[in-house]
Amino acid sequence: MISTTNVSLRYGKRVLFEDVTVKFLPGNCYGLIGANGAGKSTFLKILSGELEPNTGSVELPAGQRLAVLKQNQFAYDEQQVLQTVIQGHQRLWAVMSEKDALYAKADFTDADGERAAILEGEFADLEGWNADYEAAELLSGLGITEDKHYSTMSDLGASEKVRVLLAQALFGNPDVLLLDEPTNNLDAESVLWLENFLDNFQNTVIVVSHDRHFLDAVCNYMADLDFSKITMYPGNYGFWYESSQLALRQRQDVNKKTEDKRKELEEFVRRFSANASKSKQATSRQKLLQKLTLEEIKPSSRRYPYIAFKPEREAGNQLLTVDGVAKAVDGHSVLKNVSFTLDKGDKIAIVGRDDRAASLLFDILFGEAKADKGKYEWGTTITPSYFPKENSSFFQADNMNLVDWLRQYSTEKDESFVRGWLGR
């Protein structure tokens, strides 16, 4: 459990939090949500003790351990991968380090022996004998193969480092787990593994994520950061979003009777609570949602962007054909005999453990790279567009304002049109 009492934080005249009093209980996974810039990551830093609030306090019961998903990928570059994970349990790591230092002494004294005995007892109490096994199991679950467990962190790629830091946060069954964007750089298989891990996790989890599907899968509470306050809502992100939209519609419909609004809410809750994807979540969610009242659901202050794709002309039935595309990089086969067709109305997700493969395939399809074998053909009615993973080349000019920068990619050059597009 972790809680806050009257926490406030200001930067000049800007108020991020004002007298936030909230409690996060064990056995629950809380999704901390809010608009970009609302202060979600900042609030996690306050909970972890990394940042001091202007007023108020954070309470973590004595003897409980808090773990945080660290964001600095280079902090452990000189460390072994397996040891980096174990360092997630700071006390266990301190005991192991001191114990190893004592046994390495050339002049081991009686006092050293007594100290070592105390450390061995604490090591056993902390289940240190299982540390290597648990760390290896977490790494393997997150896609770090066994041959890399004893490598140095600097030998890993960026996405692999993120997975190691995630394993570090999960290690040792912490009482409170703070996760800021944990699905970044994870493939679909690793995300599913993490969902299952958190579904079986018995302690307190607080997660910030832009992945609404992940929030739907793991959370049974939403902690909504809005109006400088945090309000708790039972249910996952989908329920919070739909219910906030319902509240907004009901507030705008001043002519609808209160009793009719209550019935509409009851029907909405009944349908949604029966829709949970996991049995444990379904049972707890239904009990919580049935207690909701009309007054507890509030519309959000957030304004959502307008995104629409309008084709220049009607597309034909066949959009793309890929036949036997293959590509090797530095002698290593990344793409091998890739074949598929894309028809009108299809939506395809490219998934896999090697994130280079998807990027390379897209580069080939959009003429940024050449395949070693195979061919592809876009439909004659198609105008393809590409948002690459590596996009720094688009931002080389440092003497352009945002309007002029976007104007160079727009067929319509009028400034009011470009500004309107940005305003969406």
Beta strands, then each sheet from edge to edge (+ up, - down):
strand 1: 2-11
strand 2: 14-24
strand 3: 29-34
strand 4: 55-59
strand 5: 66-68
strand 6: 176-180
strand 7: 204-208
strand 8: 221-226
strand 9: 229-234
strand 10: 318-329
strand 11: 332-343
strand 12: 373-378
sheet 1: 2+ 1- 4+
sheet 2: 5+ 6+ 7+ 3+ 8+ 9-
sheet 3: 11+ 10- 12+
end
